[in-house]
Each structure stands twice: as C-alpha cells, then as structure tokens.
Amino acid sequence: MLFRKKIEPRCIYCQHGTVIDENTVLCLKKGVTDGGSCCRSFAYDPFLRTPPPQAAPDFSRLKDEDFTL
C-alpha cells in the first residue's frame, strides 16, 4: 500500500498550494507558508505526495539451493 488512508495534513501536498522550494509553499488561501503547516482549507492531492521508499529485500538468509529447480 503506497498511501495511508489517514494522511497528516500538510501544505506541501495540498490541492490549493504550489511548491516554491523544498520548505515553502504558495497557498491560494494563506499566501506564502511553510510546507509543514496546514489550514482548515486543506484538500489532499495524492499526485503531490511522494511515498516513503520501500525497504530493500534481505537475501542474505537465502542459499544457492533456494534458486535451483
């Protein structure tokens, strides 16, 4: 599952905001704000949010016999 159902509201991935740089967002409702803040007009846009990277698989416990037919 890439996205959780309950998302913590942040301006960085709000529908009303435009990202200026890594920590600054230009909001249609509030003006220039911090990307970590939010307001009551928050509208989640899943295309603005990048999910955390998935954990790399651990193959160290597998043996060569596991890969033969």
PQR file of N, CA, C, O and H, with PARSE charges and radii, in Angstrom:
ATOM      1  N   MET A   1       0.853  -1.182   0.000 -0.4000 1.5000
ATOM      2  CA  MET A   1       0.000   0.000   0.000 -0.0000 2.0000
ATOM      3  C   MET A   1       0.894   1.239   0.000  0.5500 1.7000
ATOM      4  O   MET A   1       1.679   1.439   0.927 -0.5500 1.4000
ATOM      5  N   LEU A   2       0.781   2.044  -1.005 -0.4000 1.5000
ATOM      6  CA  LEU A   2       1.643   3.214  -1.124 -0.0000 2.0000
ATOM      7  C   LEU A   2       1.189   4.375  -0.262  0.5500 1.7000
ATOM      8  O   LEU A   2       2.022   5.091   0.293 -0.5500 1.4000
ATOM      9  H   LEU A   2       0.143   1.881  -1.758  0.4000 1.0000
ATOM     10  N   PHE A   3      -0.104   4.576  -0.139 -0.4000 1.5000
ATOM     11  CA  PHE A   3      -0.613   5.713   0.616 -0.0000 2.0000
ATOM     12  C   PHE A   3      -1.490   5.231   1.762  0.5500 1.7000
ATOM     13  O   PHE A   3      -2.314   4.331   1.596 -0.5500 1.4000
ATOM     14  H   PHE A   3      -0.781   3.994  -0.590  0.4000 1.0000
ATOM     15  N   ARG A   4      -1.305   5.837   2.913 -0.4000 1.5000
ATOM     16  CA  ARG A   4      -2.164   5.519   4.057 -0.0000 2.0000
ATOM     17  C   ARG A   4      -3.521   6.171   3.849  0.5500 1.7000
ATOM     18  O   ARG A   4      -3.651   7.140   3.101 -0.5500 1.4000
ATOM     19  H   ARG A   4      -0.636   6.568   3.048  0.4000 1.0000
ATOM     20  N   LYS A   5      -4.533   5.624   4.523 -0.4000 1.5000
ATOM     21  CA  LYS A   5      -5.869   6.205   4.398 -0.0000 2.0000
ATOM     22  C   LYS A   5      -5.980   7.510   5.158  0.5500 1.7000
ATOM     23  O   LYS A   5      -6.658   8.432   4.705 -0.5500 1.4000
ATOM     24  H   LYS A   5      -4.427   4.837   5.130  0.4000 1.0000
ATOM     25  N   LYS A   6      -5.318   7.608   6.321 -0.4000 1.5000
ATOM     26  CA  LYS A   6      -5.366   8.834   7.106 -0.0000 2.0000
ATOM     27  C   LYS A   6      -4.048   9.582   6.892  0.5500 1.7000
ATOM     28  O   LYS A   6      -3.011   9.172   7.414 -0.5500 1.4000
ATOM     29  H   LYS A   6      -4.768   6.860   6.690  0.4000 1.0000
ATOM     30  N   ILE A   7      -4.084  10.647   6.147 -0.4000 1.5000
ATOM     31  CA  ILE A   7      -2.910  11.443   5.808 -0.0000 2.0000
ATOM     32  C   ILE A   7      -2.843  12.655   6.725  0.5500 1.7000
ATOM     33  O   ILE A   7      -3.841  13.343   6.937 -0.5500 1.4000
ATOM     34  H   ILE A   7      -4.926  10.980   5.723  0.4000 1.0000
ATOM     35  N   GLU A   8      -1.656  12.908   7.268 -0.4000 1.5000
ATOM     36  CA  GLU A   8      -1.461  14.102   8.091 -0.0000 2.0000
ATOM     37  C   GLU A   8      -1.473  15.320   7.171  0.5500 1.7000
ATOM     38  O   GLU A   8      -0.681  15.382   6.231 -0.5500 1.4000
ATOM     39  H   GLU A   8      -0.845  12.348   7.096  0.4000 1.0000
ATOM     40  N   PRO A   9      -2.353  16.287   7.420 -0.5600 1.5000
ATOM     41  CA  PRO A   9      -2.447  17.447   6.518  0.2800 2.0000
ATOM     42  C   PRO A   9      -1.181  18.302   6.542  0.5500 1.7000
ATOM     43  O   PRO A   9      -0.693  18.676   7.609 -0.5500 1.4000
ATOM     44  N   ARG A  10      -0.664  18.602   5.372 -0.4000 1.5000
ATOM     45  CA  ARG A  10       0.488  19.488   5.204 -0.0000 2.0000
ATOM     46  C   ARG A  10       0.301  20.279   3.914  0.5500 1.7000
ATOM     47  O   ARG A  10      -0.230  19.767   2.928 -0.5500 1.4000
ATOM     48  H   ARG A  10      -1.060  18.299   4.505  0.4000 1.0000
ATOM     49  N   CYS A  11       0.734  21.506   3.935 -0.4000 1.5000
ATOM     50  CA  CYS A  11       0.594  22.371   2.755 -0.0000 2.0000
ATOM     51  C   CYS A  11       1.399  21.864   1.560  0.5500 1.7000
ATOM     52  O   CYS A  11       1.067  22.174   0.416 -0.5500 1.4000
ATOM     53  H   CYS A  11       1.165  21.922   4.735  0.4000 1.0000
ATOM     54  N   ILE A  12       2.436  21.102   1.810 -0.4000 1.5000
ATOM     55  CA  ILE A  12       3.315  20.650   0.734 -0.0000 2.0000
ATOM     56  C   ILE A  12       2.568  19.761  -0.268  0.5500 1.7000
ATOM     57  O   ILE A  12       2.944  19.719  -1.440 -0.5500 1.4000
ATOM     58  H   ILE A  12       2.706  20.851   2.740  0.4000 1.0000
ATOM     59  N   TYR A  13       1.515  19.047   0.168 -0.4000 1.5000
ATOM     60  CA  TYR A  13       0.719  18.247  -0.767 -0.0000 2.0000
ATOM     61  C   TYR A  13      -0.763  18.589  -0.697  0.5500 1.7000
ATOM     62  O   TYR A  13      -1.623  17.710  -0.730 -0.5500 1.4000
ATOM     63  H   TYR A  13       1.210  19.081   1.120  0.4000 1.0000
ATOM     64  N   CYS A  14      -1.038  19.873  -0.602 -0.4000 1.5000
ATOM     65  CA  CYS A  14      -2.414  20.371  -0.624 -0.0000 2.0000
ATOM     66  C   CYS A  14      -2.766  20.797  -2.048  0.5500 1.7000
ATOM     67  O   CYS A  14      -1.911  21.257  -2.804 -0.5500 1.4000
ATOM     68  H   CYS A  14      -0.339  20.588  -0.575  0.4000 1.0000
ATOM     69  N   GLN A  15      -4.004  20.639  -2.386 -0.4000 1.5000
ATOM     70  CA  GLN A  15      -4.505  20.993  -3.716 -0.0000 2.0000
ATOM     71  C   GLN A  15      -4.429  22.501  -3.966  0.5500 1.7000
ATOM     72  O   GLN A  15      -4.306  22.929  -5.113 -0.5500 1.4000
ATOM     73  H   GLN A  15      -4.699  20.266  -1.771  0.4000 1.0000
ATOM     74  N   HIS A  16      -4.501  23.299  -2.920 -0.4000 1.5000
ATOM     75  CA  HIS A  16      -4.517  24.759  -3.051 -0.0000 2.0000
ATOM     76  C   HIS A  16      -3.126  25.374  -3.088  0.5500 1.7000
ATOM     77  O   HIS A  16      -2.995  26.580  -3.300 -0.5500 1.4000
ATOM     78  H   HIS A  16      -4.601  22.951  -1.988  0.4000 1.0000
ATOM     79  N   GLY A  17      -2.073  24.563  -2.885 -0.4000 1.5000
ATOM     80  CA  GLY A  17      -0.722  25.100  -2.800 -0.0000 2.0000
ATOM     81  C   GLY A  17       0.125  24.797  -4.014  0.5500 1.7000
ATOM     82  O   GLY A  17      -0.112  23.827  -4.734 -0.5500 1.4000
ATOM     83  H   GLY A  17      -2.179  23.584  -2.713  0.4000 1.0000
ATOM     84  N   THR A  18       1.119  25.645  -4.228 -0.4000 1.5000
ATOM     85  CA  THR A  18       2.124  25.460  -5.263 -0.0000 2.0000
ATOM     86  C   THR A  18       3.486  25.520  -4.597  0.5500 1.7000
ATOM     87  O   THR A  18       3.804  26.485  -3.902 -0.5500 1.4000
ATOM     88  H   THR A  18       1.311  26.433  -3.642  0.4000 1.0000
ATOM     89  N   VAL A  19       4.283  24.496  -4.807 -0.4000 1.5000
ATOM     90  CA  VAL A  19       5.587  24.409  -4.155 -0.0000 2.0000
ATOM     91  C   VAL A  19       6.541  25.412  -4.775  0.5500 1.7000
ATOM     92  O   VAL A  19       6.742  25.427  -5.989 -0.5500 1.4000
ATOM     93  H   VAL A  19       4.025  23.712  -5.371  0.4000 1.0000
ATOM     94  N   ILE A  20       7.134  26.258  -3.922 -0.4000 1.5000
ATOM     95  CA  ILE A  20       8.132  27.228  -4.383 -0.0000 2.0000
ATOM     96  C   ILE A  20       9.520  26.619  -4.280  0.5500 1.7000
ATOM     97  O   ILE A  20      10.269  26.616  -5.256 -0.5500 1.4000
ATOM     98  H   ILE A  20       6.971  26.245  -2.936  0.4000 1.0000
ATOM     99  N   ASP A  21       9.871  26.102  -3.107 -0.4000 1.5000
ATOM    100  CA  ASP A  21      11.103  25.343  -2.910 -0.0000 2.0000
ATOM    101  C   ASP A  21      10.798  24.212  -1.932  0.5500 1.7000
ATOM    102  O   ASP A  21       9.628  23.924  -1.681 -0.5500 1.4000
ATOM    103  H   ASP A  21       9.262  26.104  -2.313  0.4000 1.0000
ATOM    104  N   GLU A  22      11.815  23.567  -1.378 -0.4000 1.5000
ATOM    105  CA  GLU A  22      11.599  22.379  -0.544 -0.0000 2.0000
ATOM    106  C   GLU A  22      10.719  22.636   0.673  0.5500 1.7000
ATOM    107  O   GLU A  22       9.958  21.755   1.073 -0.5500 1.4000
ATOM    108  H   GLU A  22      12.766  23.801  -1.582  0.4000 1.0000
ATOM    109  N   ASN A  23      10.806  23.822   1.269 -0.4000 1.5000
ATOM    110  CA  ASN A  23      10.089  24.091   2.514 -0.0000 2.0000
ATOM    111  C   ASN A  23       9.064  25.215   2.421  0.5500 1.7000
ATOM    112  O   ASN A  23       8.449  25.560   3.430 -0.5500 1.4000
ATOM    113  H   ASN A  23      11.424  24.537   0.944  0.4000 1.0000
ATOM    114  N   THR A  24       8.867  25.786   1.261 -0.4000 1.5000
ATOM    115  CA  THR A  24       7.960  26.922   1.118 -0.0000 2.0000
ATOM    116  C   THR A  24       6.886  26.616   0.083  0.5500 1.7000
ATOM    117  O   THR A  24       7.159  26.058  -0.980 -0.5500 1.4000
ATOM    118  H   THR A  24       9.366  25.506   0.441  0.4000 1.0000
ATOM    119  N   VAL A  25       5.652  27.000   0.424 -0.4000 1.5000
ATOM    120  CA  VAL A  25       4.508  26.756  -0.452 -0.0000 2.0000
ATOM    121  C   VAL A  25       3.738  28.058  -0.634  0.5500 1.7000
ATOM    122  O   VAL A  25       3.550  28.813   0.320 -0.5500 1.4000
ATOM    123  H   VAL A  25       5.430  27.454   1.287  0.4000 1.0000
ATOM    124  N   LEU A  26       3.300  28.314  -1.848 -0.4000 1.5000
ATOM    125  CA  LEU A  26       2.441  29.457  -2.129 -0.0000 2.0000
ATOM    126  C   LEU A  26       1.002  28.948  -2.135  0.5500 1.7000
ATOM    127  O   LEU A  26       0.600  28.224  -3.047 -0.5500 1.4000
ATOM    128  H   LEU A  26       3.453  27.701  -2.623  0.4000 1.0000
ATOM    129  N   CYS A  27       0.232  29.323  -1.124 -0.4000 1.5000
ATOM    130  CA  CYS A  27      -1.129  28.838  -0.941 -0.0000 2.0000
ATOM    131  C   CYS A  27      -2.124  29.864  -1.488  0.5500 1.7000
ATOM    132  O   CYS A  27      -1.936  31.068  -1.314 -0.5500 1.4000
ATOM    133  H   CYS A  27       0.559  29.910  -0.384  0.4000 1.0000
ATOM    134  N   LEU A  28      -3.169  29.390  -2.140 -0.4000 1.5000
ATOM    135  CA  LEU A  28      -4.207  30.288  -2.637 -0.0000 2.0000
ATOM    136  C   LEU A  28      -4.988  30.926  -1.495  0.5500 1.7000
ATOM    137  O   LEU A  28      -5.507  32.031  -1.648 -0.5500 1.4000
ATOM    138  H   LEU A  28      -3.321  28.412  -2.280  0.4000 1.0000
ATOM    139  N   LYS A  29      -5.080  30.250  -0.358 -0.4000 1.5000
ATOM    140  CA  LYS A  29      -5.875  30.723   0.776 -0.0000 2.0000
ATOM    141  C   LYS A  29      -5.062  31.560   1.765  0.5500 1.7000
ATOM    142  O   LYS A  29      -5.560  32.563   2.277 -0.5500 1.4000
ATOM    143  H   LYS A  29      -4.658  29.352  -0.234  0.4000 1.0000
ATOM    144  N   LYS A  30      -3.793  31.154   2.044 -0.4000 1.5000
ATOM    145  CA  LYS A  30      -2.996  31.777   3.098 -0.0000 2.0000
ATOM    146  C   LYS A  30      -1.803  32.584   2.597  0.5500 1.7000
ATOM    147  O   LYS A  30      -1.218  33.342   3.371 -0.5500 1.4000
ATOM    148  H   LYS A  30      -3.389  30.339   1.628  0.4000 1.0000
ATOM    149  N   GLY A  31      -1.429  32.447   1.339 -0.4000 1.5000
ATOM    150  CA  GLY A  31      -0.247  33.138   0.834 -0.0000 2.0000
ATOM    151  C   GLY A  31       0.980  32.256   0.974  0.5500 1.7000
ATOM    152  O   GLY A  31       0.873  31.036   0.849 -0.5500 1.4000
ATOM    153  H   GLY A  31      -1.904  31.832   0.711  0.4000 1.0000
ATOM    154  N   VAL A  32       2.137  32.838   1.230 -0.4000 1.5000
ATOM    155  CA  VAL A  32       3.381  32.084   1.379 -0.0000 2.0000
ATOM    156  C   VAL A  32       3.408  31.458   2.768  0.5500 1.7000
ATOM    157  O   VAL A  32       3.315  32.164   3.772 -0.5500 1.4000
ATOM    158  H   VAL A  32       2.224  33.829   1.332  0.4000 1.0000
ATOM    159  N   THR A  33       3.536  30.126   2.827 -0.4000 1.5000
ATOM    160  CA  THR A  33       3.536  29.402   4.100 -0.0000 2.0000
ATOM    161  C   THR A  33       4.640  28.364   4.120  0.5500 1.7000
ATOM    162  O   THR A  33       5.271  28.069   3.105 -0.5500 1.4000
ATOM    163  H   THR A  33       3.612  29.552   2.011  0.4000 1.0000
ATOM    164  N   ASP A  34       4.852  27.825   5.299 -0.4000 1.5000
ATOM    165  CA  ASP A  34       5.788  26.728   5.482 -0.0000 2.0000
ATOM    166  C   ASP A  34       5.148  25.448   4.947  0.5500 1.7000
ATOM    167  O   ASP A  34       3.940  25.266   5.099 -0.5500 1.4000
ATOM    168  H   ASP A  34       4.339  28.065   6.124  0.4000 1.0000
ATOM    169  N   GLY A  35       5.914  24.564   4.331 -0.4000 1.5000
ATOM    170  CA  GLY A  35       5.374  23.339   3.755 -0.0000 2.0000
ATOM    171  C   GLY A  35       4.819  22.374   4.783  0.5500 1.7000
ATOM    172  O   GLY A  35       3.966  21.553   4.445 -0.5500 1.4000
ATOM    173  H   GLY A  35       6.895  24.711   4.208  0.4000 1.0000
ATOM    174  N   GLY A  36       5.270  22.443   6.027 -0.4000 1.5000
ATOM    175  CA  GLY A  36       4.800  21.543   7.068 -0.0000 2.0000
ATOM    176  C   GLY A  36       3.536  22.016   7.760  0.5500 1.7000
ATOM    177  O   GLY A  36       2.945  21.259   8.529 -0.5500 1.4000
ATOM    178  H   GLY A  36       5.962  23.111   6.302  0.4000 1.0000
ATOM    179  N   SER A  37       3.110  23.225   7.515 -0.4000 1.5000
ATOM    180  CA  SER A  37       1.908  23.739   8.171 -0.0000 2.0000
ATOM    181  C   SER A  37       0.664  23.334   7.385  0.5500 1.7000
ATOM    182  O   SER A  37       0.768  22.769   6.296 -0.5500 1.4000
ATOM    183  H   SER A  37       3.591  23.840   6.890  0.4000 1.0000
ATOM    184  N   CYS A  38      -0.507  23.622   7.938 -0.4000 1.5000
ATOM    185  CA  CYS A  38      -1.756  23.346   7.231 -0.0000 2.0000
ATOM    186  C   CYS A  38      -2.832  24.288   7.745  0.5500 1.7000
ATOM    187  O   CYS A  38      -2.664  24.928   8.783 -0.5500 1.4000
ATOM    188  H   CYS A  38      -0.591  24.080   8.822  0.4000 1.0000
ATOM    189  N   CYS A  39      -3.927  24.369   7.023 -0.4000 1.5000
ATOM    190  CA  CYS A  39      -5.064  25.181   7.442 -0.0000 2.0000
ATOM    191  C   CYS A  39      -6.341  24.362   7.291  0.5500 1.7000
ATOM    192  O   CYS A  39      -6.284  23.211   6.857 -0.5500 1.4000
ATOM    193  H   CYS A  39      -4.063  23.849   6.180  0.4000 1.0000
ATOM    194  N   ARG A  40      -7.460  24.919   7.634 -0.4000 1.5000
ATOM    195  CA  ARG A  40      -8.707  24.155   7.555 -0.0000 2.0000
ATOM    196  C   ARG A  40      -9.217  23.994   6.129  0.5500 1.7000
ATOM    197  O   ARG A  40     -10.174  23.255   5.899 -0.5500 1.4000
ATOM    198  H   ARG A  40      -7.506  25.854   7.986  0.4000 1.0000
ATOM    199  N   SER A  41      -8.597  24.670   5.171 -0.4000 1.5000
ATOM    200  CA  SER A  41      -8.967  24.516   3.762 -0.0000 2.0000
ATOM    201  C   SER A  41      -8.181  23.409   3.073  0.5500 1.7000
ATOM    202  O   SER A  41      -8.193  23.320   1.846 -0.5500 1.4000
ATOM    203  H   SER A  41      -7.819  25.270   5.357  0.4000 1.0000
ATOM    204  N   PHE A  42      -7.498  22.565   3.839 -0.4000 1.5000
ATOM    205  CA  PHE A  42      -6.655  21.515   3.284 -0.0000 2.0000
ATOM    206  C   PHE A  42      -7.475  20.574   2.404  0.5500 1.7000
ATOM    207  O   PHE A  42      -8.520  20.071   2.817 -0.5500 1.4000
ATOM    208  H   PHE A  42      -7.487  22.637   4.837  0.4000 1.0000
ATOM    209  N   ALA A  43      -6.985  20.344   1.187 -0.4000 1.5000
ATOM    210  CA  ALA A  43      -7.586  19.394   0.252 -0.0000 2.0000
ATOM    211  C   ALA A  43      -6.454  18.528  -0.291  0.5500 1.7000
ATOM    212  O   ALA A  43      -5.590  19.016  -1.020 -0.5500 1.4000
ATOM    213  H   ALA A  43      -6.136  20.752   0.852  0.4000 1.0000
ATOM    214  N   TYR A  44      -6.459  17.259   0.060 -0.4000 1.5000
ATOM    215  CA  TYR A  44      -5.371  16.342  -0.281 -0.0000 2.0000
ATOM    216  C   TYR A  44      -5.306  16.078  -1.780  0.5500 1.7000
ATOM    217  O   TYR A  44      -6.319  15.774  -2.411 -0.5500 1.4000
ATOM    218  H   TYR A  44      -7.160  16.863   0.652  0.4000 1.0000
ATOM    219  N   ASP A  45      -4.104  16.197  -2.344 -0.4000 1.5000
ATOM    220  CA  ASP A  45      -3.852  15.873  -3.745 -0.0000 2.0000
ATOM    221  C   ASP A  45      -2.794  14.767  -3.768  0.5500 1.7000
ATOM    222  O   ASP A  45      -1.623  15.049  -3.513 -0.5500 1.4000
ATOM    223  H   ASP A  45      -3.282  16.444  -1.832  0.4000 1.0000
ATOM    224  N   PRO A  46      -3.164  13.527  -4.063 -0.5600 1.5000
ATOM    225  CA  PRO A  46      -2.208  12.418  -3.992  0.2800 2.0000
ATOM    226  C   PRO A  46      -1.069  12.525  -4.999  0.5500 1.7000
ATOM    227  O   PRO A  46      -0.034  11.887  -4.808 -0.5500 1.4000
ATOM    228  N   PHE A  47      -1.219  13.294  -6.046 -0.4000 1.5000
ATOM    229  CA  PHE A  47      -0.143  13.432  -7.029 -0.0000 2.0000
ATOM    230  C   PHE A  47       0.991  14.327  -6.541  0.5500 1.7000
ATOM    231  O   PHE A  47       2.079  14.302  -7.116 -0.5500 1.4000
ATOM    232  H   PHE A  47      -2.060  13.813  -6.202  0.4000 1.0000
ATOM    233  N   LEU A  48       0.765  15.106  -5.509 -0.4000 1.5000
ATOM    234  CA  LEU A  48       1.812  15.971  -4.969 -0.0000 2.0000
ATOM    235  C   LEU A  48       2.658  15.272  -3.912  0.5500 1.7000
ATOM    236  O   LEU A  48       3.736  15.754  -3.565 -0.5500 1.4000
ATOM    237  H   LEU A  48      -0.119  15.126  -5.042  0.4000 1.0000
ATOM    238  N   ARG A  49       2.184  14.151  -3.402 -0.4000 1.5000
ATOM    239  CA  ARG A  49       2.872  13.473  -2.309 -0.0000 2.0000
ATOM    240  C   ARG A  49       3.669  12.298  -2.847  0.5500 1.7000
ATOM    241  O   ARG A  49       3.164  11.507  -3.644 -0.5500 1.4000
ATOM    242  H   ARG A  49       1.308  13.760  -3.684  0.4000 1.0000
ATOM    243  N   THR A  50       4.926  12.186  -2.405 -0.4000 1.5000
ATOM    244  CA  THR A  50       5.739  11.037  -2.770 -0.0000 2.0000
ATOM    245  C   THR A  50       5.794  10.096  -1.573  0.5500 1.7000
ATOM    246  O   THR A  50       6.101  10.537  -0.465 -0.5500 1.4000
ATOM    247  H   THR A  50       5.336  12.829  -1.757  0.4000 1.0000
ATOM    248  N   PRO A  51       5.507   8.821  -1.765 -0.5600 1.5000
ATOM    249  CA  PRO A  51       5.517   7.875  -0.658  0.2800 2.0000
ATOM    250  C   PRO A  51       6.941   7.602  -0.185  0.5500 1.7000
ATOM    251  O   PRO A  51       7.893   7.819  -0.935 -0.5500 1.4000
ATOM    252  N   PRO A  52       7.098   7.129   1.051 -0.5600 1.5000
ATOM    253  CA  PRO A  52       8.438   6.776   1.528  0.2800 2.0000
ATOM    254  C   PRO A  52       8.981   5.596   0.727  0.5500 1.7000
ATOM    255  O   PRO A  52       8.205   4.778   0.233 -0.5500 1.4000
ATOM    256  N   PRO A  53      10.301   5.496   0.592 -0.5600 1.5000
ATOM    257  CA  PRO A  53      10.859   4.390  -0.192  0.2800 2.0000
ATOM    258  C   PRO A  53      10.588   3.047   0.476  0.5500 1.7000
ATOM    259  O   PRO A  53      10.555   2.943   1.702 -0.5500 1.4000
ATOM    260  N   GLN A  54      10.394   2.026  -0.350 -0.4000 1.5000
ATOM    261  CA  GLN A  54      10.156   0.699   0.183 -0.0000 2.0000
ATOM    262  C   GLN A  54      11.461   0.097   0.688  0.5500 1.7000
ATOM    263  O   GLN A  54      12.538   0.407   0.179 -0.5500 1.4000
ATOM    264  H   GLN A  54      10.421   2.111  -1.346  0.4000 1.0000
ATOM    265  N   ALA A  55      11.355  -0.760   1.687 -0.4000 1.5000
ATOM    266  CA  ALA A  55      12.535  -1.400   2.255 -0.0000 2.0000
ATOM    267  C   ALA A  55      13.136  -2.371   1.244  0.5500 1.7000
ATOM    268  O   ALA A  55      12.414  -3.052   0.516 -0.5500 1.4000
ATOM    269  H   ALA A  55      10.480  -1.012   2.101  0.4000 1.0000
ATOM    270  N   ALA A  56      14.449  -2.425   1.208 -0.4000 1.5000
ATOM    271  CA  ALA A  56      15.142  -3.329   0.302 -0.0000 2.0000
ATOM    272  C   ALA A  56      14.995  -4.763   0.806  0.5500 1.7000
ATOM    273  O   ALA A  56      15.074  -4.993   2.013 -0.5500 1.4000
ATOM    274  H   ALA A  56      15.036  -1.872   1.800  0.4000 1.0000
ATOM    275  N   PRO A  57      14.783  -5.732  -0.083 -0.5600 1.5000
ATOM    276  CA  PRO A  57      14.647  -7.116   0.356  0.2800 2.0000
ATOM    277  C   PRO A  57      15.965  -7.658   0.890  0.5500 1.7000
ATOM    278  O   PRO A  57      17.040  -7.299   0.408 -0.5500 1.4000
ATOM    279  N   ASP A  58      15.866  -8.527   1.891 -0.4000 1.5000
ATOM    280  CA  ASP A  58      17.045  -9.109   2.520 -0.0000 2.0000
ATOM    281  C   ASP A  58      17.246 -10.518   1.978  0.5500 1.7000
ATOM    282  O   ASP A  58      16.493 -11.428   2.325 -0.5500 1.4000
ATOM    283  H   ASP A  58      14.993  -8.818   2.282  0.4000 1.0000
ATOM    284  N   PHE A  59      18.253 -10.708   1.130 -0.4000 1.5000
ATOM    285  CA  PHE A  59      18.536 -12.003   0.538 -0.0000 2.0000
ATOM    286  C   PHE A  59      19.672 -12.734   1.248  0.5500 1.7000
ATOM    287  O   PHE A  59      20.083 -13.802   0.796 -0.5500 1.4000
ATOM    288  H   PHE A  59      18.865  -9.970   0.847  0.4000 1.0000
ATOM    289  N   SER A  60      20.178 -12.198   2.322 -0.4000 1.5000
ATOM    290  CA  SER A  60      21.331 -12.796   2.995 -0.0000 2.0000
ATOM    291  C   SER A  60      21.010 -14.158   3.614  0.5500 1.7000
ATOM    292  O   SER A  60      21.911 -14.985   3.750 -0.5500 1.4000
ATOM    293  H   SER A  60      19.844 -11.330   2.689  0.4000 1.0000
ATOM    294  N   ARG A  61      19.783 -14.410   3.983 -0.4000 1.5000
ATOM    295  CA  ARG A  61      19.443 -15.687   4.620 -0.0000 2.0000
ATOM    296  C   ARG A  61      19.119 -16.781   3.605  0.5500 1.7000
ATOM    297  O   ARG A  61      18.908 -17.929   3.997 -0.5500 1.4000
ATOM    298  H   ARG A  61      19.051 -13.737   3.872  0.4000 1.0000
ATOM    299  N   LEU A  62      19.074 -16.457   2.315 -0.4000 1.5000
ATOM    300  CA  LEU A  62      18.798 -17.452   1.280 -0.0000 2.0000
ATOM    301  C   LEU A  62      20.083 -18.151   0.842  0.5500 1.7000
ATOM    302  O   LEU A  62      21.167 -17.570   0.897 -0.5500 1.4000
ATOM    303  H   LEU A  62      19.245 -15.525   1.997  0.4000 1.0000
ATOM    304  N   LYS A  63      19.950 -19.384   0.414 -0.4000 1.5000
ATOM    305  CA  LYS A  63      21.088 -20.182  -0.035 -0.0000 2.0000
ATOM    306  C   LYS A  63      20.968 -20.427  -1.539  0.5500 1.7000
ATOM    307  O   LYS A  63      19.925 -20.154  -2.132 -0.5500 1.4000
ATOM    308  H   LYS A  63      19.070 -19.856   0.370  0.4000 1.0000
ATOM    309  N   ASP A  64      22.029 -20.940  -2.151 -0.4000 1.5000
ATOM    310  CA  ASP A  64      22.003 -21.263  -3.578 -0.0000 2.0000
ATOM    311  C   ASP A  64      20.973 -22.342  -3.900  0.5500 1.7000
ATOM    312  O   ASP A  64      20.418 -22.355  -4.998 -0.5500 1.4000
ATOM    313  H   ASP A  64      22.877 -21.162  -1.669  0.4000 1.0000
ATOM    314  N   GLU A  65      20.713 -23.244  -2.958 -0.4000 1.5000
ATOM    315  CA  GLU A  65      19.737 -24.314  -3.181 -0.0000 2.0000
ATOM    316  C   GLU A  65      18.321 -23.756  -3.346  0.5500 1.7000
ATOM    317  O   GLU A  65      17.473 -24.409  -3.955 -0.5500 1.4000
ATOM    318  H   GLU A  65      21.164 -23.233  -2.065  0.4000 1.0000
ATOM    319  N   ASP A  66      18.057 -22.584  -2.825 -0.4000 1.5000
ATOM    320  CA  ASP A  66      16.737 -21.985  -2.935 -0.0000 2.0000
ATOM    321  C   ASP A  66      16.413 -21.526  -4.356  0.5500 1.7000
ATOM    322  O   ASP A  66      15.252 -21.289  -4.688 -0.5500 1.4000
ATOM    323  H   ASP A  66      18.745 -22.054  -2.330  0.4000 1.0000
ATOM    324  N   PHE A  67      17.447 -21.403  -5.193 -0.4000 1.5000
ATOM    325  CA  PHE A  67      17.260 -20.889  -6.542 -0.0000 2.0000
ATOM    326  C   PHE A  67      17.389 -21.968  -7.622  0.5500 1.7000
ATOM    327  O   PHE A  67      17.442 -21.649  -8.810 -0.5500 1.4000
ATOM    328  H   PHE A  67      18.391 -21.596  -4.923  0.4000 1.0000
ATOM    329  N   THR A  68      17.439 -23.211  -7.228 -0.4000 1.5000
ATOM    330  CA  THR A  68      17.531 -24.293  -8.201 -0.0000 2.0000
ATOM    331  C   THR A  68      16.208 -25.016  -8.322  0.5500 1.7000
ATOM    332  O   THR A  68      15.418 -25.038  -7.378 -0.5500 1.4000
ATOM    333  H   THR A  68      17.396 -23.470  -6.263  0.4000 1.0000
ATOM    334  N   LEU A  69      15.961 -25.606  -9.477 -0.4000 1.5000
ATOM    335  CA  LEU A  69      14.720 -26.350  -9.694 -0.0000 2.0000
ATOM    336  C   LEU A  69      14.900 -27.813  -9.416  0.5500 1.7000
ATOM    337  O   LEU A  69      13.954 -28.588  -9.550 -0.5500 1.4000
ATOM    338  H   LEU A  69      16.602 -25.589 -10.244  0.4000 1.0000
TER
END
